[in-house]
Amino acid sequence: MNYPVIDPVLIHIGPVQLRWYGLMYVFGFVFAYIIVSKISRHRGYDLNRNEIEDLLTYCIIGLIVGARLGYCFFYNFGFYIANPLKIFAVWEGGMSFHGGLIGLILAGWLYSNKKQKPFLMLADLGAIAATPGLFFGRIGNFINAELYGRVTDMPWGMVFPGAGSLPRHPSQIYEAFFEGIVLFLVLYIIHLKNRTKGILIASFLICYGAMRFILEFFRQPDPQLGFVFSGITMGQILSAVMVIAGTVLMFYRLKSIRT
């Protein structure tokens, strides 16, 4: 299959460009607002409209800063140490989910301290609200023809521009489906069955980490980094850390129910 070439720029207004990828961030935060509003009401959490808007503002800043710094640190450390001003060149690309997650966690912690809200409550809301953003973000990657997969002979393999003449896994679509749609359904079911604070964020860490670890086998490693060791990518290492952290948190939260 040939890649269905899509102009990554949706609208040109003079020197200003509205890009599909940026619009995907907007879609993600709009859906996050809707989900946080509905889930917080369903669970009886004490969050009004202004507090939810403030929380999302913290999260937007934490996500963007964390995703950028995470990419610079995890995926191209040597280059950005040598060229520190390039850290601010976000228009050149380079965002890391795992860095964004760290930024979100720190932003949520700061918000919880300022507003005196339980951190695990906010983390649970953020866990389920993040899934649409993961879906739209991967669709944005697909439109940009970036983060494509490894070479494949499967009939749905695609020839991506700038990736040679061989068909590759459309790994962005795999990730959009599993990390966005499937993960949302899993977390929503858990939300309906268990109200213990911390269970949703622990489930998110475990499930996303496991899904991402597996899906990395279909994704082409970042060219500047390649495999870290024995066919394992940086994404898999960071995802394994997520699974371990989620398992530890899940153990302690389930233990708190029994005691």
C-alpha positions in Angstrom: 0.0 0.0 0.0 1.2 3.5 -0.7 1.0 6.0 2.1 -2.1 8.3 1.5 -0.1 11.5 1.3 -1.8 14.2 3.5 -0.6 17.7 3.8 0.5 18.2 7.4 -0.6 21.8 7.2 -4.4 22.2 7.4 -4.6 25.9 6.8 -2.2 28.6 5.6 -2.9 32.1 6.7 0.0 34.2 5.4 3.0 33.1 7.4 0.9 31.4 9.9 0.2 27.7 9.6 -2.4 25.5 11.4 -0.9 22.0 11.4 -2.9 18.8 11.8 -0.5 17.7 14.6 -1.2 20.8 16.7 -4.9 20.4 16.1 -4.6 16.8 17.5 -3.4 18.3 20.8 -6.4 20.5 20.9 -8.7 17.6 20.2 -7.0 15.6 23.0 -7.4 18.3 25.6 -11.1 19.0 24.6 -11.9 15.3 25.1 -9.8 15.3 28.3 -12.0 18.1 29.7 -15.2 16.3 28.8 -13.9 13.0 30.4 -12.6 14.7 33.6 -15.9 16.5 34.0 -18.0 13.4 33.6 -15.9 11.0 35.6 -15.4 13.4 38.5 -19.2 13.9 38.7 -19.8 10.1 38.5 -17.3 9.5 41.3 -18.6 12.3 43.4 -15.3 14.2 43.4 -15.3 17.8 44.6 -14.1 19.5 41.4 -16.0 22.5 39.9 -15.6 23.8 36.4 -13.0 26.4 37.3 -10.9 23.8 39.1 -11.0 21.5 36.1 -10.0 24.2 33.8 -7.1 25.2 36.1 -6.1 21.5 36.3 -6.0 21.2 32.5 -3.9 24.4 32.3 -1.4 22.9 34.6 -1.5 19.7 32.6 -1.0 21.4 29.2 2.1 23.2 30.5 3.4 20.0 32.2 2.8 17.9 29.1 4.5 20.2 26.6 7.5 21.0 28.8 7.9 17.4 29.9 7.5 15.9 26.5 10.1 18.2 25.0 12.6 17.8 27.8 12.0 14.1 27.9 12.8 13.8 24.2 16.0 15.9 24.6 17.1 13.8 27.6 16.0 10.3 26.6 16.4 10.3 22.9 19.1 12.8 21.8 21.0 13.8 24.9 24.4 14.4 23.3 23.0 16.7 20.6 21.1 18.9 23.0 23.9 19.2 25.5 26.1 20.4 22.6 23.3 22.6 21.3 21.3 23.7 24.3 19.4 26.5 22.5 17.9 23.8 20.2 15.9 22.6 23.2 13.5 25.5 22.5 13.2 24.7 18.8 10.0 22.7 19.2 8.9 23.4 15.6 11.7 21.1 14.5 9.9 18.2 16.2 10.9 15.9 19.0 8.4 15.1 21.8 8.5 12.1 24.2 5.4 10.4 25.7 7.3 9.3 28.7 8.7 12.8 29.3 5.2 14.1 28.9 4.0 11.7 31.5 6.6 12.8 34.0 5.6 16.4 33.2 1.9 15.6 33.8 2.6 13.9 37.1 4.6 16.8 38.3 2.0 19.3 37.2 -0.7 17.2 38.9 1.3 17.1 42.1 1.8 20.9 42.1 -1.9 21.4 41.5 -2.9 19.0 44.3 -0.7 20.8 46.7 -1.9 24.2 45.7 -5.6 23.3 45.7 -5.4 20.7 48.5 -6.9 18.0 46.4 -5.9 14.3 46.8 -3.1 13.5 44.3 -4.2 10.0 43.5 -7.7 11.3 42.8 -6.3 13.7 40.2 -4.0 11.0 38.8 -6.9 8.6 38.3 -8.8 11.3 36.4 -5.7 12.1 34.3 -5.1 8.4 33.5 -8.5 7.9 31.8 -8.6 11.4 30.3 -5.2 10.9 28.7 -6.3 8.2 26.3 -8.0 10.3 23.7 -4.8 12.4 23.5 -2.8 9.3 22.9 -5.2 8.4 20.1 -5.1 11.8 18.4 -1.4 12.2 18.9 -0.7 8.9 17.0 -3.0 10.0 14.2 -1.0 13.2 14.1 2.2 11.2 13.8 0.6 9.2 10.9 -0.4 12.4 9.1 3.2 13.7 9.5 4.5 10.4 8.2 6.8 10.1 11.2 7.4 7.3 13.8 6.6 4.7 11.2 7.2 1.0 11.7 9.7 -1.5 10.7 9.9 -3.2 7.3 7.1 -5.8 6.7 5.7 -8.1 4.1 2.2 -7.9 5.5 -0.4 -6.8 2.9 -1.2 -3.6 4.9 2.4 -2.5 4.9 2.9 1.1 3.7 5.6 2.9 1.8 6.2 6.0 3.8 7.8 9.1 2.2 11.4 9.5 3.3 11.6 5.9 4.6 12.8 4.1 1.5 11.0 2.0 -1.0 10.1 -1.0 1.2 6.7 -1.2 2.9 6.5 -0.7 6.7 4.1 -1.3 9.5 1.8 1.6 10.0 2.7 1.5 13.7 1.2 4.8 14.4 -2.2 3.3 13.7 -1.5 0.3 15.9 -0.6 2.6 18.7 -3.6 4.8 18.2 -5.9 1.8 18.4 -4.4 0.0 21.4 -3.0 3.0 23.4 -6.0 5.1 22.7 -9.2 3.1 22.1 -8.5 -0.2 23.8 -6.8 1.4 26.8 -9.7 3.8 27.3 -12.2 0.9 27.3 -10.1 -1.1 29.8 -9.8 1.9 32.2 -13.4 2.8 31.8 -14.4 -0.8 32.8 -12.1 -0.6 35.8 -13.5 2.8 36.8 -17.0 1.2 36.8 -15.9 -1.7 39.0 -13.4 -0.2 41.4 -13.5 3.2 43.1 -10.3 2.9 45.2 -8.0 5.9 44.5 -4.8 5.0 42.7 -6.2 1.9 40.9 -6.8 3.7 37.6 -3.4 5.3 37.4 -1.7 2.1 38.4 -3.7 0.2 35.7 -2.8 2.9 33.2 0.9 2.5 34.0 0.8 -1.3 33.7 -1.4 -1.5 30.6 0.1 1.3 28.6 3.6 0.2 29.5 2.9 -3.4 28.4 1.1 -2.3 25.2 3.9 0.1 24.3 6.6 -2.5 25.0 5.0 -4.9 22.6 4.2 -2.3 19.9 7.8 -1.1 19.9 8.7 -4.4 18.2 6.8 -3.1 15.1 8.1 0.5 15.3 11.3 1.7 13.7 13.7 2.8 16.4 14.7 6.5 16.4 17.6 6.8 13.9 19.9 8.9 16.2 19.6 6.3 19.0 18.7 2.9 17.5 18.6 -0.1 19.7 19.9 0.5 23.2 21.0 -3.2 23.7 20.0 -6.6 22.4 17.2 -5.3 20.1 15.6 -3.3 23.0 14.7 0.3 22.4 14.6 3.2 24.7 10.8 3.2 24.5 10.8 -0.3 25.8 13.1 0.5 28.7 10.9 3.4 29.8 7.8 1.3 29.3 9.2 -1.5 31.5 9.8 1.1 34.2 6.2 2.2 33.9 5.0 -1.4 34.3 7.2 -1.9 37.4 6.0 1.4 38.9 2.3 0.6 38.2 2.7 -2.9 39.7 4.2 -1.5 42.9 1.4 1.1 43.2 -1.3 -1.4 42.4 0.1 -3.7 45.2 0.0 -1.0 47.8 -3.4 0.3 46.8 -5.0 -3.2 46.8 -3.2 -3.9 50.1 -4.9 -0.8 51.6 -8.3 -2.2 50.7 -7.6 -5.4 52.6 -6.3 -3.7 55.7 
